[in-house]
Amino acid sequence: MNAGDGRIRVLIETAGGAITPLSASLLHLAADLAESRDLAVHAVMYQALSHPHDLAAAAGRYGASVVAVPETEMDAIDLTAALVSDRDQDPGLLLTSATAVGREVAARVGARLDLPVLHAATAVEWRDGRLVVSCPALDGKASARTVIDAAPTLGAVVTVAEGAFSGVEIDGRPPARIEPLHRAETDAPWCPRPHVTGRALTPVDELGLDEVDVVVAGGMGLGGPEGFSLLRELAELLGGRVGASRMVTDRGWISTDALVGQTGATVAPSLYLACGISGAPQHVIGMRDSATVIAINTDAHAAIGQVADVLFVADARKLVPAMIELIERDRSNLAGTQA
């Protein structure tokens, strides 16, 4: 692929008029991939916005040069038709989230343009001029790498799961240019179409670990299942969820739904608080892309300290209650000043 040719398209989703964390991570990934190949990053929306300029500014900070916005919301069929309507151009790389809409659009676009479709990627990188995509295999127990030749043109569709990458805004980048995303003729008018009747935010306690902005995780240093009661209290105060290491879930201290690591959830929250977790490699794999990692451990040389931004050498069973008390006191004082 020649420098300056080609593009990376990113299907982005919004919540409350803002780019979702997963979509932000996709834009950041696309910007990293595009930089070394002089490619353009095009953000594509299927949700209509009354005021798209704020979104265009945010998309620009994450690395997009163009954001295509429809006049009215599109379903997967219309969105697919719009994405393949300019088939005379190089198909480029299409990144989508591994959400219901993202997976459906990925499959449809891949079939229409005869492109490889790779699901739930955990790594996407250039190697020797080729694109290498790593995806989980054998129920997450292994990783499969697919090599895509970028010459003469790059063409592939990749879905990415929540938590696999993190998004970083860079101030100083110009806003993305807003372009209309036009509906195109579809050859599947007979397909049943879902209709969105409304949207509601999912309560935090019903969200998955990979969907929250704060994860408070515990390990063997908590001493037993009673230690997780403290973590639940702290997580609730911070608007997050409780995670855990493999050893405590194996002992039944907490449900396996809380497992973070190679055989559990892969997360990349804004804050990951590791309480009494040693930092075994299989656990670190699941949380190393967190924006900020704070660890509490009695061992100053624990492996978790190598990935932590801040390490408190302390007993989590004593420090966590103090943190809870401090947060509650500060919020009480704030409420008093506003009354």
RAQUIUR-V935391 format. One record per helix or strand. SS is the DSSP state (helix for helix, strand for strand). FROM is the first residue (numbers start at 1). TO is the last residue. Records with the same first field share a line. If there is no record, write none. Layout:
SS: FROM-TO  FROM-TO
//
This chain:
strand: 7-12  14-15  18-19  40-45  66-69  92-97  116-127  130-137  142-149  155-160  177-180  214-218  241-244  259-260  265-265  271-275  292-297  310-313
helix: 21-35  53-62  76-84  100-113  204-206  209-211  220-222  227-238  246-250  256-258  281-284  303-306  316-338
//
